[in-house]
Amino acid sequence: MLAIMTKAEENTTLNDGTLELLTRLRARGAMTRSEIGAATGWARPTVNKRIDELVSIGIVRPLTMPSPTGGRPAQGFAFDASCAVILAVDIATTVTTLALCDLSGRPVTIRTIEVGAENGPEETLGLIYTTADGMLADDTNSDGDTDDDGDTDGDDASDTPGADASGAAPHATRLCAVSIAVTTRVETSTGNIIQAPVMRHWENHNLRDLFSRRYQVPAFVENDANVRALCKAYELAGDGERMVGDLLYVHAGMGLGAGIISSGVIMHGSGGAAGDIGHIHVLGEVGADRPCRCGNIGCVEASAGGWAILQSLQDAGKPVHTLADVVGLARQGDIETVQLVRRAGRLIGDAISTCVNLLNPSYIIVGGELSDCGELLMSGIRERVWARAQPLATTSLHIESCDDEARAGIIGLAYAAIDQGLTSLEFLRQFA
């Protein structure tokens, strides 16, 4: 069950100053009262009050710090990333990955279940709830060790306990947020899934409201490319940098999409449709008149998307059913597959070069199942980007493939919740 607040927690008057102190402790690490006062200019009583508030709700903990002069140790205070967890739910086309992450973004427990967007919302959400409830109720698997299939204990997802008779989820672990990724765009004003070829049965399902009601915590919903872009922006930051300020993550899977980090924030656009590069029009190439599943013709995705490559190979009589089959044929050197993948790389490179000229990112990261084809895909992307993007926009540009996509999705989901939650006074008050 959810923890009941103590008297101290009920009496906290969390305000912008309390939030500022939490932000400083997260960024700088442990600080003494004197260091906090010197950094903020607050009087000693104000420092003490704000420390006490954060300690009382369990998000900051006291600790002993060595004295820089070798004298008596001083008392310090540090952000406690282990005080609560974020439930990360990455809904891919055929599988869903769930994880409990601490408030630094580190996965503590990870499980993968064999349902996804293609299974429809009722079946997929039912198994997600059952698996998540079991993970939250099981407080014995907190060491972060996982077996080969992503389970921490080797059990199948179907063996995990479900919700109680009331329908509420059990909470032996302190849950503070749920963060969900989907393989389509999310309407920013409502949280609804919109224009979803892969998730056509999910349209107008508001996952933010569904998960928030069930778990009684804030829920955040993001596009899968956006959360991977966020993860890479943090992980590729140089010394002294908080994150890479301008980065483009391209997801080359069944469809084509992009996550855009611009000036340190995810670019959503006015309605959540930013990054839909799969529907840039092909110019002067074979495929300019090819119908796309969006209803238009000549989209890049209609020739370079995984679904289009799969369809072309099936039409040619190749024994392929999934993108893993396509990758397998490409690695074996099947001529038709190699040609299609190389062409896809060049077409995707054309679309990316347009984005480079427009956005001027410092990093382009390519992920998705097609990226497993390696240089067969990446060489075409690099060829077209270097040839067609303006020299000024490519002076400091790095183009890399993503070899840890599942992990990047989970960590990116945690970061998305942390960035939106731990910088929000409303979230902090709800945490209390």
N, C-alpha and C positions, 0 to 999 in steps of 0.2 A: 504494500500500500504506500501511497505518497506520505512523506514525512510530515508531521505536524510541527508548525513553527513554535519555537521556544518564546518565552516572554521577551528575551533580549532581541530576538529577530522581529517580533511584533513592534517593538519600540524604536527600531531604526528609522532614521529620517534621511534616507539615501537621496543625494542631490548631485548636481553637476561636479561639485568638488570631490565627492566620493568616487565618482566615475573617473575623474582626472587622476586620482591617486591610483586606482586600479590600472589605468592605462600606463602610468609611469612604471609601476611594478612589473607589468607584463613586458614592457620594452627594455627596461634596464636591469631587472633582476632584483635581488634582495637589497633593501635599504634600511638604514637605521632611522629613528625619529629625527635625529639631527640632520641627516642627509635629506630627508623628505622636506623638513622645514627650510633648508638652504635652497633646495631645488624649486620650491613652490612659493616661498615667501610667507607661508602661513604661520600664524602664532602657534605656540606649543599646544594650547588647549584645542585648537582646530585640528592640528595634526593628530593628537590623541583621539579625538572624537571620530575622525574619519577612519583611522586604523581600527578602532574598536568596532565600528559598523561593519567593516569588511571581514574582520575576524569573526564577529558574531554570526554572520551568515555562512561562514565556512569557505569563503573563496580566497582568503589570505590566511597564512599561518605564521606564527612567530617562530623564530629560530635564533640560534646563537651564532654571532659573527665574530671572527678574530679581529682583534684591535690592530690597526695599521701601525701603531707605535709599540706593539708587544705588551701592552698593559692588559687590564682586565677585559675579558671578552664583552662585546656589546650585544644588546638585543636588536635583532633585525626582523624584518617582515617581508615575506615573499608570496607572490601569486602561487596558489596551489592548483596546478593543472589537473591533479588527480582527484579533486573534490567532487567531480561529477562527470558524466559522459554525454556524448552526442551520439544519437542513433543515425548512422549514415546508411541510406538505401539507394543503391545504384541499379535502376531498372533498365537493363539492356534488352536487345531484341528477343533472345531466347533464354537468358539467365538473369538472375538478380543477385547482386552481392550485398550483404549486410555487414555492418561493422559497428562496434562500440569504440568510440575514440575519446581520448581525454581532451582537456581544454587547451592542449598544445597542438592538437591535430594528430597525435600518435594513435594508431589503431591498437586496441587492447585485445579485441576478439573479432574474428572474421569468419563468416560463413557464406557459402554459395548455394543457391537453390536453383533447380532446373525448371524454372518458369520465368517468363519475361513479358515484354510488351505484346508479343504475338499471341499469348494465351488469353488475353482479355482481362479486364479489371477484376472481376469477381474471383476467378481462380487465383490470379497472381496475388491480389491483395490479401486473400484469405491465408495463403501460405506465408506471405511476408509477415502478417500479424502473428501467426503461430510461432514462426521462427524468432521474431524479435522479442516476443513475450518470453520465450524460453531463455534467450540470451540475457535479458534483463533480470530474470528470476534466478539465474545461475551465477552466483557471485564467487564460485570456486575457480573459474577459468579467467583469472585476471593477470596472468603472466605474459599474455601476448603470443604464446607459442601456438602455431597452427600446423595441421597435418597437410598432406599433399592436396587435398581437395578444398582447403580453406577452413575446415572445421577445426575448432580448438580442441575438441574432445574425441573426434573421430566418429561421432554419432551422425546419422542422417538427420536432415531437417525435420523429417516426419516424426522423429522421436522426441522432439522438444515439446515441453508442456505448453498449453495454450492459455487463453485468458480464463478468468474465473467465471462463475455462473452469471455475474452481472454484466459481463462483456468488457469490463475494465481490465487493462493490462496490469500484471503483477510488477512491482517495482522494488526488488531487493537492492538494486543499484540506483543511485541518484541520477535520474535523467533530467537534463535541462533543455534539450532541443532535439528535434528531428530534422534531418536534412535529406532531401530526396532529389535524385537526378533522373531525368527522362530523356528519351531519344528524339525529342521534338521541341518545338518552341513553347514557351509558357507565357501567357498573357500577364504582363506585369501588374496591371491594375486589379485583377481578380484572382490570379493564381491558377486559372483554368488552362488545361491542355488545349492547344489550338492547331488547326491545319496539320493533322498528324497522319501521313500516309502509312507509317509503320504502326502507329498507335490509333488506328482509325476507330476502334471501339472505345477508346478512352476519351474522346473529345468531350469537353465540358465537365469532365471529372475534376473536381477541385481537391487535389491531393493535400494541399496545405490545410484546408479545413478538416478533411477526413482524419489526418494524422494528429492534428492539434486537438481535436475533440477526443480522440481515443486515448492519447497519452497525457492530455492536460498540460502541455508545454508548447512553446512556440514552434512552428514548423516552417521550413523554408523549401521552396521548390525551384530547381534550376535546370537548365539544359545541360546535357552531359558534356558537351564540348566546353561550356563555360567553366564548369568546375575543374576540368583538367587543365584549362588555361590558367586558372587561379593557382592550382598546385604548382605548376611549372614556373609561374611568375615568382612565387616565393622561393622555390628550390634553386632557381638559377640566379638569384640575386647575388651580386658581388659583395665584397667586404664593405661593411658600413652601409649597405643598401637594405631597406626594408623588403623590397621586391623589385622585380623588373617592371618598369613603368609601362612599357609598350610591347605587347607580345600577341602573336596570332597562333592559336591552336586549331589545326585542321583535322577534323575527324573524317577519315576515308573508310567508311564501312558500307553497309547496304545503301545508305544515302551519303551525302556530302554536307557537312556543316562546319561552322567555325565558331570558336570562342575568342572574343576580342578583349584584351586588356588594354585600355587606353588611359594614360596618365594615372595608372595605379588602380583603376576600378574596372569592373566588368561593364562592357557596353551592351545594354539591352535594346536601345532604341525606344521610341515612344510607345510601342505596343508589344515589345518582346521579340520582334522579328529580326533584330540585328544578327548578322553572321550567317545568313542563309545563302552561302556562296554556291551551293549546288544548283541554284537556279539563275546564275549568271548565264547569259546567252553565248553559245559557241559561235565564233565568227571565222569564216573562211576555212573551215575544217569539215571533214567527213563527220556527219552527225548534226549539222546545223539545222536539219529538218526533221530530226528524230523526235517522236512524241515522248513527252515526259509523263510520269505518273501524276504530276501536279495539274495536268490538263493543258500545259503550254507545249511548245515545240522548241527544240534546239537548246535545251538546258544542258549545262555541263554534266549534271547527274545522269541524264538520259544516255550518255555515252561512257562516262567515267565512274559512275556510281557502281557499287558492288552488285546491286540488283540488275543493272543493265549488262554488266560483264557476265553474270551468272546466266542471264537469259540468252545472251549471244552464244555461250558455250553449250547450253542445253539445246539450242536450235541447231548447233553443229553436231549434235549427237554425243557430246562429251558426258561422262558419268559424274556430273557435279550436282550437289544438292545444297551445299552450304559454301560460305566464303572460305572455310577451312579447306574444302575440296579444291577451290580455285587456287589458293596459296600452294597446296600440295602439287598441283599440276605445273604451276609456274616454277617451283623449285626443281621439279623433274625435267624442266626444259621443254615442255610441250609447246610447240611452235605457235599455235593459235592463241594459247593462253598468254605466252610471253608477249606476243604482239599486242594483244588487248590491254595488258597491264602497262606496257610501255606507252601506248597511246593514251591511256588513262592518266599516267604521270604527266605527260605533256599538256593535256587539257586542264588538269588540276593546276599545273604550273602557270598556265595562262590566267586562270581565275585568281590565283594567289598574287601574280605580278600586278594585277589591277589593285588588289588590296594593299600591296606594298606601296604603290604610288600614292594611294589615298591615305593610308594610315601611318606609314613609315615605322613599322615595328623594328625592334632590335633582334627579336627571335621569332622564327617560325618553327613550330613543332608539329610534326605530322604523326597522327595516331590512327586508330581504327584497324579493323582486320586486314585491310589491303596493305597497310604499312608493313605487315609481316612478309610481304614480297621483297622487302629490302631495297637494294639498289635498282632492281627492275622498275620500281615505282619512283624511288627518290631521284634517280639520275634524270628522269624526264622532268620532274618538278624543278630541280636545280637548273637544268638547261634553259627552261623557259623563263624562270624568274631572273636569272642573270642576264638573259638576252633582252627581256622586255621591260623590266623595271628600270627606272631612272637611276643613273649612277649615284646621285646624292642619297637616294633612299636605300641603297644597298651597301653604303660605305662600311657600316658596322653591323651588317645583317648576318645572323647565324641561322642555318637551316639544318634541323636535326629530326630524326625519327624518335618516337616515344616507345621505349621497350618495356615500360612498366605501367601500361595503361590502366589495368584493374586497380593497382595500388594508387595511381594518380587520381583516379575517380573518387576513391574513398577519402583520401587525404584532402582533396579539393572540396569535397562535401563538408568535411569538418571545418575547413578554413572559411567556407561560405557562411556557415552558422556562426563561427567565432567572429568574423568580421562584421556581421550584421547584429550579432547578439551582444558581445562584450563591449561594444562601443555604444550601446543603447541603454539609457537610463531606465526605460520601460522594461527591458529585458532583465536588467539587474534587480529591479524591484520585484519582478515575478520570480526571479531566482531565489530571492529571500523568502 
